[in-house]
Amino acid sequence: MAHAMLSASGASRWMACTPSARLEQQFENKTSDYAAEGTLAHELGELKLRKELEGLSTRSFNSKVKKIQEDKLYTADMPDYVDMYVETCLERVSEAKATTPDALFKIEQRLDFSEWVPEGFGTGDFVIIADGTMEVCDLKYGKGVPVSANNNKQMMLYALGAISEFSFLYDIEKVRMTIIQPRLDNISTFEVTVEDLLKWAEEYVKPKAELAIKGEGEFCAGDHCKFCRAKAVCRARAEKNLELAKYEFEKPPIMDNNDIAYVLSKVDELVSWASDVKEYALEEALKGEEFEGYKVVEGRSNRKWSSEDGVAKVLIGQGFLENIIYTKKLTGITNMESAIGKKEVQRLLGDYIIKPVGKPTLVPVADKREPYNPAKSDFLE
């Protein structure tokens, strides 16, 4: 599928840093196993919804699911997680039909928001319209960080596309946007009036998009850099991170708590940026690029058996017992869920699962977790 330069998924980036969208075009758009896994989960979710809501035949359903199961990224717990998304959508349908028997729903609906963003389009995982309210549901299969629907620019662009598609047929007054992130047990919803959404589109989105499509505006580094294809070589990001080196520390030889707090506020992004630069430099060096003072060498490696079967045959032939040459260890909970399914693990082994107190870690005060309690930790040990 083609991707728009000003994509909905990258909206938080190109709206904050308008020149980045065109700058990114110089770099390869790499895919990852995480993205492919998410696509697979979406395909499974689509099939389940079409079977439940559109009467997809069992034969066709089973045939298509079998192809998904043959993919190397498929795991036994994927259906359990996808079911959370499917069940949420089905609940929305039931609620809608209770007030509006002819409620409209669309599965994997192409949404065009090019009225505000040049060539802007995307796909709404699930859209439902009833009683003056339109809801756009989005499955996020990733588990890296929780994603909030609150003022989520990707979801708001999808909502604009849905308004553009359906407002001439339906009197839509409110828009609800819901993100379902099953692997983090996270469901987030944000609601806005159509009037406010259209105002945002005209006054904020449209001017930003006009700058972005031309590659104009000011570069602006921030959290939105994380998925930018130019992040390793962007000068604005480099300058922002190198500001730490220019920080005017107090004269005493030991930093005080204020100095340390300042460093803490910068260090995670600084480490991330440095890692991105090193990764990029290695990739380019392997292509033949040279960086003064650096060379590519073979990294450290550990010894390994060239043939485990051959080693076992020799040792057993010499009289060594199997329980000496082989180690046996129960697989961890996450791998067990992938192997037999999350629901099966909970049904069969739920009584054996505990969650120890986590290791203390320093985070910004805005973090939603409760402050660390040493007394609680001592009690549970």
N, C-alpha and C positions, 0 to 999 in steps of 0.2 A: 504494500500500500504506500502511495506517495505521502510525504509529509510536507505540510505547509511550512514556509520559512518562519512565519509568525504563528507557531503552533499554540494550541490551548495549553498543552502540557508544559510548554516553556514560557507561559505568559508572565509568571512572577519574575522571570529573569529579564525578558525583553521590555517589560514595562518599567522595571527599575533601572535598567541599563540599555537604553534604546539602540546604541551602535553595535551591541553584542550580537544581535541577530544576523546582521550581514557579515560581521567579522567571523562568525562561526562557519560560514559557508566555505572558508578556506581549509577547513579541517574535516577529516573523515568522520562520518556519523557511525560510530561503532555500536554494535549490538552486544548484549551480554546474555549469559544464561538466565540471569534474573528477569530480564525483559522477556525472553522466550518462555520462561516458566509462567510469567504473568499472562502472556498471550494464550498459552495452553489452558490456564484456569478460566480465562474469559470464554474460550471456545466451549469448555465444559458447562459453564454457567448458562451460556446461550442455548445449548442443546436442552438442558434441563428445563429452562423457561419455555422453550418452544414446545416441548413435550407436554408440559402442564397447561399452557395457555393457548396453544395453537393446534394441539392434536397431532403433533409429530408422531408418526407411527413408531411402534415399539421396535419393529425391524430396522427402520432407518436410524432410530436413536441408538440402538445397540451397535449397529455397524459403525456409526461415527464415533461412538464412545470407545470402541475397540481400537480405532486408529489413534485416539488420544492416549489410550493406555499403553500403546506400543512405543510411544515417544520416550526417549531416555530420561526426560525431565519429569515424567509422571511419577507420582508417589501415591501410596495407598491412602494417605491422609488427605490428599487433594479434594476428593469428593466431600469429605466432612467439612472442610473449610468453605468450599464453594456453596454447600448447602446453606450456610449462614447468610450468604448473599441472596440466594434463590428464595429462601424462606422470608427474608425481609421484603423482597419484591412482591411475593405472593400475598403477604400481609397487607401491603399497600393496595393491592388490587381488591382484596376483600373489603377493606375499609372504604375504598372509593366506590365500589358497587353498592355498598349499603346506602349511600346517599345519591349516587348517580348510576343507575343500572346500565346506561350506555357509555360508561367511562371508557376513555381511549387509552390504550397502552401500546408502546412500540419497543421492540427489542432490537438492540444494536442499530439505532437510528442515526443515519448520517445527518449532521447538524452544520448548517452553513451560517457563519456569522460575518461574512465578507462585507456586509453593509457597514460594519465598523472597523474590520481588520482586513486589509487586502489579502485576497485568496485564503481567507480564514475559514477553516472547516475542521470538524472532528467527529467523533462517534460517541453518542450517548448510549451507555450500556443499557439503560432502561428508563423510559419516559412514560409518565402516566398523567392524564388530565381528567379532572373531575371537580364539579362544583366550584368553578372559578379558580381552582388551584392546580398548578402544574408542578410535578415533582420529577427531578432528574436524579437517578440513582447511579452510583459509580462504584465498581468493584476495584479495590486496591489490594492486590495479592501480596505486595511486599511487606516485610516485617522489620525493616531497618528502623524507621521512626514513625510514630503515629502521625497521621495526616488529618488535619481539621478541615471541616467544611466551612468554618467561619470566614467569611470574606475570601474564600478560595477562588482565585482568579480563573483557574482552569474551569471550575464548575460554573462560575458566573458567565464565562464565554459560551459554554455549552447551553446554559439557560437562555442566553441571547439567541443562539441558533434555533433553539426550540420555539421561542416566541416568534421568530421570523418565519418558521415553518408552519406553525399552527394557529397563530393569533387571528388570522382572517377567518378561521372556522369556529374558533371558540373564544368566549369572553374570559380571558385570563386576567385575574387581578393580582394574584400572589404567585411567587415561585419558591419552591422548596428544593433545596439541594442536599442530598444525603450521600455520604461516603461510607462504604462498608469495607472494613479492613479486618477480615476474619482471623488472620493469624496473630493479630494483636488484640482480638476481641474488642474491636473499636468500631462503634457506629456514631457518626457525627452528622448533625443536621443544622442547616442554616436557612433562614427564611427571609425574603425581602419582597417588597411590593414591585410590581412590574414598572410602575412609575419611577421608583428609585433606581431600579436596575437600568432602565433606559437613560436616565439622567447620567448615571455613572458611565455608560457606554459613550454618550455624546461628549461629555465634558472631560473625561479622563482617558478612556480607551482609545477613542478615535485620534486625538492629537498624538498620543504615544505611538500608535501604530503608524501614523504618517511619518514620524521621525524615524522609527525603526526600519521601515521598508526602504528608506533612502540611506540608512546607515548614519543618520545624523543624531545629534544630541551629545550628552556628556557620558563618558564611561563612569560607572559607579560600582565599586567592588562591595561585596556583602555576602550574606548567607546564600543568596541566589546564584552565586558563582559555582556551586557544587557540581552541577550537571552541565556547565558550559563547556563546549568543545575547545574553547580557546583558553581555558583557565590556567594552563601551565605556562603560557607565554604572554598572558595579558599584562601589559605594563601597569595599568591602573591597579590591578590586584597586587602586583609586586611592590609598587610604591606604598600601598596601604599597609602591607605586612612589614615592610622595611622601616615604617615609622617607629616601630618599637626600638630600633637601634638608635633613633634620634631622641628618644624620650629623656627629658631632663630629670634624672634621679637626684634626690637630695645628696648633699656632699658626704655625710657619714659613710664609712666603709661598709656598713651593713644596711641592707634595705629594710625599711620599716614596713608595717602591715599595709599601708596605703600603696607603697611601691609594689609589693607582692600582689595585692588585689588588682592593680593595673596590669601586671604581667599575666595574671590568671585570665583576665578578660580578653587577652589577645592570643594566648599561647596555642589554643586548639586550632584556630584558623591558621596560625603561623606554621604549625606542624603539618597541617593538611596541605597548605600551599607548597612547603618545602618538599613534601612527598610527591606532589603532582609534578613539580619541576624535575625531580630526580627520575621519575618514571618516564617522563617525556624525553629527557636527555638520553636515557638508555635506549629507548625505542629508536631515536634518531641516530645514535651512534652505531647501532646495529645495522642501520641502512647506509652507513658510510660517512655520516656527518662527524666533524671533529670539534671538540671543545678543549680549548687550551688548558693544559695541565692535567687532562684526564684521558684514560684509556679503558677499554673493555677487557676484562680478564674473566677467567673461569671461576665461578663462585665455589664456596665450600660445599662439599657433599658428604653424605654418610655412606659407609660401606653397606652393601646389600647382597643377598644371595642371588646368583644368576639363575638358579633353578631350585625352588623350594622342594619340589618333588624329588629332585636328585639328592639334595642334602638329607632329606628324610630317609630315603632308601639306603644311603651309606650308613647313617647312624643306627637305624633299626637293624641293619645287617651286622653291625658291630655289637648288638645286644642292648642298646639303650632303649628304655621304655618310652612309649608315646607320651605319657603324662609328664615326662621330663623335657622332651624336645618340643612339645606343643604347649601353648598357653591358651587358657579358655577364660573369657570374661564376658559378662552380660552386657549387651549393647545398651547405650544410654536411652533416656526417655524420648528425646527428639527423633533419634534414628528408629526407635521402636514404633513411634507413631507413623513415620514414613513407611515402615515395613508392613504393619498390619492395620493401620488406620487409627486416627485419634479416638474415635468412639469406642473401638474395641479395647484400646489401652485403658480408657477410663472405665469401661464396663468390667473388664477382667482384673485390672491392676490398680484401680483408683485408690484402694485402701493402702497401697504400698508407696504411694507418691507423697513426698514431703517437699517443702520449699524452705531450705535453710535461710537464715538471715544473710543478706548480701554483704559483701566486703565494703567497708566505708569508702566513699568516694566524694570528692569535693565538686559541687555543682553551683551554678548561679541560683540566687534566692528565688527566681521565677520558676524553677523546677517544681513540678506538682507533687513530687514525692515528699513523704513526711521526713522531718529531720531525724538523723541517726540517733538511736537510743542505746547507749552502751549497756544499760541495765537489762534491757530486753535481750540483747545478744548474749550476755552472761547467763541469763535465766534459761535460754534455749540450748545452751551448750551442755 
